[in-house]
Amino acid sequence: RARVVLSVATASGLSVVAALWVREQHRRHQRRKRQALLDSAAPKNGSKKPSDNRPVSFDVSATAPTLRGGPDSPLRERLTVILSTSPVGRHPSTQLIDEVIGSMLQLADGVSNCDMIIVCDGYRGADKDGVLYSEPRYRVGIVDAVSAANYEAYKAKLRGRAAAATSPSLKVLELESRHGFGFAVRAALEHVQTPYVLVVQHDRPFTRRCDVPRVLSAMEADPGRLKYVGLPTSTTVGHQYHVLSKYGIRIEAFEADAGGLKMLPLIQWYDSTHICQVAHYRSFVFGPRRLVSRGGFIEDKLGQAQLADIRAKGVEAGHPEYGTFLAAGDGFSEPCVAHLDGRDELNGSKFRFARGEALELSVQQQAEEMASRLVRSAKSGEPPLSVESAAARAAEAARIRVAETLQRQAELDRLAGKEPQRNSERERAGGKAPIPAVARDGAHGEVGALPLPKEAWKEYLVDNGQLKATTPGLGFRLSKQLEHRAGDDSSVEWGSTIMGVDMGDGWLQVHCGRYLPTHLKGVRVLVAAD
């Protein structure tokens, strides 16, 4: 699709020329898309042309990769994690997905050893006439220009993490158009090589320990019956009594192992966190019955069809082909998964596992920064900003403002005799007396630099053209010493830009008092963007 150039109506708006350019690019894209559809529907070898309103088949079994991993194989060869994400109001912050991943790695036994695919759904930034949307409607994949920019910046962060991941692997799959949850999962399945998947949404964190290998073993022991097993939520934990009172349908759990794990039939498919056979997804969910609609959730269409079948035929006759169950009994008598509203910025107070992004400002502040940058770009005659660069620059400017505040506070604390201490340093000390900060003239050089004047901050390109390093980016240093790396091994991606102050001694000071070397191995790696 054509890249939607950033426009911000909330602050000062997009120039008329840029707006016309965006509309023309969108119309060209629509014409190409329509022509591609016509070409794909054209009869071949004398075959009959299908009807225009005929549903498109999305059976992926024909192109599915060979599955690996039997019941005796390591968990990584039996299970892949599919984590779906899409635009929300919290972006470009990654806190929401960090909370989900953090909870999963700590509470879902064995999952930290499994490969993960993060599938990023696409979005719609303009209507069929090329008119940009003025406000987002996230549930249906509609975004305004600010939301689009924030989402692109968010995906760039995920790409950076994937580039640094080795084993288990992390793949970020970015969809070029709006697919909806169901089709996004379908796209991810094309990259899965294990017989089972754990499907998770970006707003569904784990809340208590969950023995995933135990559930998987039960499914492998009875594959003809247990095709899908959902993990209990506050909605499904009372499923047995809910369906009896609402539909008059009686369901009974059965023992799935000798330890008390039970499986309760689900009379409706739920998209919440679940383990499912890949073959069931490919041959049934995305099979010839076309039980999933583009742009929607699986539970919207398949769940209703399943309920209708079971009410018409009964549980014994209508349920087996769906094969949906709920983990219950020992270890699963209470909800294991919760729901967080991605639109609620106050949800951060409920996070237990996300590291947090203290230097992220609100979406509105970043929008204002992007608008200001866009206007300056238009007045100076520069080329229109792309979504990615505008979002990155605005976010970096926001970090600078916060960094200045933090640095001023750090200096006040120093003058008051307070010594800064990092949580990681306290942990290394075993919870004992605080470890003093490194002195300014200590072994590592200057630490905790003083605030710098705002006009000294400039934009720099992180250039790998001459160095040709194989790393994902240039690593931050805590002082002006190459070996004094940040404890989290964080870095800034090659090819991106960052705001900083050239100290004149081969070092660039960036946000939070960190440093980047201007040269490595005799070649320049930081170049002034102007």
N, C-alpha and C positions, 0 to 999 in steps of 0.2 A: 504494500500500500504506500501511497505518497506520505512522506513524513509531514505531520501537522506542525507548521512553524508556530512558535509560541506567540499567543496574543493574550493580553491581559486587559479585560474590560473593567476590572475592579478598580484599577488605579488611573491610568491615563490612556489606555487603549492602544490598539494597533493602528499603524498608519494605513491610509486608504490603499496605497499601492501594495503594501504587504497583504492586506486583507483580500484584495483582488487576486493577488498571486496565489494565496492559499486556496481560494475558491476555484481558480482555474486548474490548479494541481489536483484538487479533489475530483473535479469533473472529468479530467483526463483519466484518472484512476478508475472512475466508475465506468467510463466507456470501454477501457481495456478489460475490466472485469466482466461486463456484459458480453463483450466479444468472445472472451475465453469461455464463458458459459455456453454461448451458442456453438462454438467450435467443439466443445466436449459433448454437446448433445446432438451434433450432426450425425446422420446415419453413416455407418461404415459397412462396406461390402454388401450393400443392398439391404441392410437390416432396417427394421422399422424404427422411425424416430420416436423416442418416448414422449409422453405428454409433458408439457411444461410444468404442471403442478404435481407431477409424480414425485413422491418422497425419494430422496437420494439415499441409496444403500450405503451403510458405513461399516460393513463387515470387514474387519481388518485381519481376519484369520489367514487370508491368502498370503499376506506379506509379513506375517508374524515371525520374529526371530526364533531360532531353536531354543527351547527351554532347557534349563539345567537344574541340577539339584534334586536329589531324592530325600526321603525322610531321614536318612543317616548322614546326610551332608551337613556342613556348617550352615548356620542360619543365613549367612550372606548369600549362599547359593540357592536358598529356598525362598527368600523374602526380599522384596524391594519396596522402599517407601516412595509413594507418590504424594507430594505435598502441593496442593493447588493454591494459587494466589491470584489476586486481581486488584484493581484500583480501589483504595479506600481513603478516607479523609486523613488518616494518620501519616500517609506517605509524604515525604521520602523517608521518614523514620522507619527503621526495621524492627522496632520494639515488638510489634504484634507478632510477627513471624518468629522473632527471637524467643519470645515467651513460649510459643508452641514447640519450637525445636528444642529449646532448653528443657522443657517439661518432658518431652518425649525421650531425650537422651538420658535423663536422670530417672524417670519413673517407668518407662517401657523397657523391660528387661531384654537385653540382647540387641535392641534396635540400633545402638551406637555402632554395631559392626556391619550394618546393612548399607548397601548403596542407596542413594536418595536422588530422586528426580523432582526438582521444583519446577512446576509448569506454570508459567506466567500467562494468563489469558490476555488477549488483545482488548481493544476498546474502540468506541466510536466517538470521534471528536467533532463530526459535522453531519448534518442531515443529508438527504438525497440530493438537495439542491446546492450543497456546498456551504451552507450557512453554519458557522461554528456555534456549538452549544454554549449558552451563557452560564449554565450551572450544571453541576454533575448530578447524575442519577445512577449511583454505583451499581445498584442491584441489576439493572438492565444494561450495564456496560457503557453508559454514556458519561463522558467527562468533558469538562471545560478545558481551556488551554492550560490553566494553572495546575489542575489535577493531572493532566497529561504529562506536564513537565515534571511534577513531583513523582509520578509513577515511573517515568524513564530514569530519573535519578535513583529511585529505589531499586530498579532492576540492575542498574550499573553496579550498585553495591553487592547485589547477589552474584553478579558475574565475577566480581573481584574475589569473592569467597570461593566460588567454584574453581577459579583458576589456581588457587592456592591449595585446593584439596587434592590428596593423593589416594589414600586408601583408608576407609572405603571412599568410593567416588561420589562426587556431588555434581550433578548435571543441571544446568538451568536451561529450560526449554521455553523460548519466547515465541508466542503465537502472534502472527502478523495481523490477525483480525479477531473480532469478538466471537468466541466459541461457546461460552457458557461452561458451567462446571462439567456437565456430562461429556461434551465433546473435547474439553481440555483433558479429562482423564483418558479418553480414547486416544488423543494424540500422544500422551505420555506412554501408553501401553505399547506403542510401536517401538519403544526403546527398552522395554523390559525383557530380561532374559531369565527370570526366575519363575517358578510355577505359581507363586502367590505374591500378592501385593498388599501392603498396608496403606490404605488411602486416608489421607488426613487433609483437613482444610486449614487455612492459615489463621482461623480464629477459634480453633478447637484444641485447647491445651489439655494435657493429662493432669488429673488432680490427685491421683493416688497410684501406688505401685500397681503395675499390670504385667502379669506373667505371659508375655506374648509367645514365647516358645511353647508354653503349655497349651495355649489355644491352638497354635499351629499344628502341634503334634496330634491333637484331637481331630482336627480337620483332615490331616493326612491319613489317620486311621480309619476314617469313614468318609471318603471323598464323594461317594455317590449321594450322600445325604447332606453333608455340611459343605455347601458351596460358598456361603457368605456367613461370616460371624461378626456381628456388631458388638462394640464395647458399650456397656451401659452408660446412659446419660440420665439426667433428671427426668427427661421425657419418657425414656424407654424402660427405666428400672421398674415401673409399675405396669408394664405392657400386658401382662396376663390378666390383671383385673380391669384394665382399661377396655380391652376388646370384649370382655365378658359383659361389662355394664353398657357399653355403647352399641355393640353389634350382636350380643348374645352368642359369641363364638368362644368355645372352651378350648384352651390349649394347655398342654402339660409339658413340663421339662423332662428330659431324660438324662441319665448319668453318662457323662462323656469320658470320664476316667475314674480310676479307683480312689482318687483323692477327694472327690466331691465336686469336681467341676461339672456343671450342668449346661445343657443347651435348650433354650426355650424357643419354639417357633415364632418367628416374626411374620405377621400377616401383611406387612408392608415393608418395602425397601426403604431404608433410611440412609441418607448421604453422609451422616456423621461418621466418625472414625470407625473403620471396619477392616477386616481381613477377608480377602476374596480370592478364589481361584482365577488365575489369568485366563484359563480356557473358558470359564463360565462368562467372564466379561466379554471375551471375543466372540464366542459362539452363540450366546444367549442375550446378554444385555445389549450388545451391539450387533446382534445377529439379524436374521431376515425379518423378524417381527417389528423391527424399527421401534423399539420401546423407549427411545430417548430422542428428544427434540433439540435441534440446534438452538443455542442460546439459553437453554433451561437446565434445571437440575434433573438428575436421574429419578429422584423420588417423585417428581411432579407427574410424570407420565407413567413410568413403570410401576411406581408405588400404587397409583390408582387402578391400573390394570390388574395388578396382583390382588388388591383388595376385592375388586369386582369378581375375579375368578374364584377366589376362596369363598366369598359369600354365595356365589351361584353353585359351586360344586362341592363345597365343604373343604375342611382342612386336609383330610386324607387324600382327596383327589386333586385339589387345586394348588396345594403348597409345594409338593416335591420338585416340580420343574424350576421353581424359583430358588429353593434351597436356602432360604434366609433364616438365620437363627441369631439369638442373643446370648452372649456369654452370661451365665448366672451361677449361683451356688458358691462354693468355696473360692474366696478371693474376688468375686464379682457380684456380691450382694448389694453393693452401693455404687453410685456413679463413679466411673473412672475418667470420664471426659466432660469438660464444661464448655461453655460458649462465651466468647468475649465479643462485645460490639465494637467492630473496627471503626465505627463512626464516632465513638465516644473517646475523646482525648483524655478524659479523666480516668479511663480504665488503667492507665499506667500505674496508679496507686495500688492496683490489685495484682500486679505482676510479681511473680515469685522467682522467675528464672532468667528473665531478660537482663542483660548487662546494663541496659539503659544507654541513652544517648543524651548526656547532659548538655551537650553543646548544640542540640537541635532547637531551633526556634519554631514557633507555630507556623502552620501552613500559610496563614494570612500574612505574617511578616515576610516570609519567603516570597510570596506573591508580589508584595510591594517592592521587594528588592529586584525581582525579575522585571517588573514593569518599569522601574527606574532605569535599569540596564538597557531595556529595549528602546526606551525613548532616547537615551544617550546614543545608542547605536544608530538609530534612524537619523538623528540630527548630524552625526559626524559622517554620514554617508557610508558606514560600514555595512557589510553584507548582513542580511537578517540572521539572527541567532537561531541555531537549532534548538530543539527541545532539550537535548541532553546538555549542551554547553551552558544554556541559560540557567537550567536548574542547578548544575554543578557550581556555577559561579555565584548564584544567589545563596546557595547553602553555605559556601565557603565564606562569603561576606557575613552571613549570620554568625558563623562560628567565630569570626574575628571579633565581632562586637562582644560576644560572650566571653571570649578569651581575655579581652582587655579588662573586662570587669573582674574576672577571676584573678588576673595578674595584679590588679590594684589591691584586691583583698588580700592576696598573698603577701604583698609588700607591707600592708598595714599590720598583718599578723606577725611578720618578721620584726617590725619595729616594736611591736608589743611584746616580743619575746616568745612568741608561739612558734613551735617547730612543726612544719608540715609533715604528715605521715600518710603513706599509701596503705590501703587495705592489704595489698599483697605483701608489703614489708612487715606488717603486723603478723600476718600468717606465717611468714618465714621465721619470725621470732618465736613462734609457738605460743602466741598469746601473751608473751612476757612484756618487759618494758619496751617502749617504742624505740625503733631504730632511728637515730638522728638522720636528717637529710644530709646529703653530701655537701660539703662546704664549697664556696665559690671557687676557691683555689685548690680544691681537693684533687684526688687522683683522676677523677673523670672530667675535670675542667668545670666550666661554668654551668650551674644548675639553678633553675628558678629565676630566669631573667626578669629585669624590670620592665614595666609597661613601655611600649614604644609609641611614638606619635602616630596618629591615624594616617597622616599623609605619607608616612614612610612605607606603608603596606602597598605592595604591587603584585601583579599577577605574573606567575611564571609557568612555563610549559615544562612538564616532566618528560625529557627527551631521551629516548633509547636508540636514536638513529645511529650514533657512533659506537656506543658501548655494546649494543646488541646483547643485552643480558637476557637470560632465560627465565628470570624471576617475574612474578606478576606486576611488580612495581618497585619503587624506591622506598626503602625502609626508613622509618622515623628513628631519630636518636634522642636520647634524653639529655645529652650534653654535646659539646663539640669534639667528640671522640667517636671514630667509626665503630669501635667495638662496643660502645655503650648503647646498645639497641633497646627499643621499647620492650617491656616484658611480654606484651601480647603479640610481638612481631608484626605490628600493624604497618601498613605502607600506603603510599599513594600510587595509583595505577599509572603505568607508562601511557603517555599520550594525553593524559588529563592535565588540567591546570590547577594551581594552588596559589593562595594568597600568602605572602610572607614578606620579610624584611631582610635584605641582603646586608649581612653584618660586616662585609668587606674583608673577611678573613677566610673565605672559602666555605662559609656556612650561611644558610638561610634559616632565620627563625620563623616558625609557623605557629599555629594556634596552640594553646596550652603550654607555651614555653618549650615546645619540642623543636628539633632542628633537622635539617636535611642538608647533606653535602652538595655543594654546587658542582663538584668534579669527582669522578671516580676513575681510577686507573689512567689518569692523565687526560681524560676527555670530559667535556662539559655535559652535565645531565640536567641542569636547570637553566632555561633560557627565558629571558624576559619576553612576555607574550606580545608586547608591542614592538 
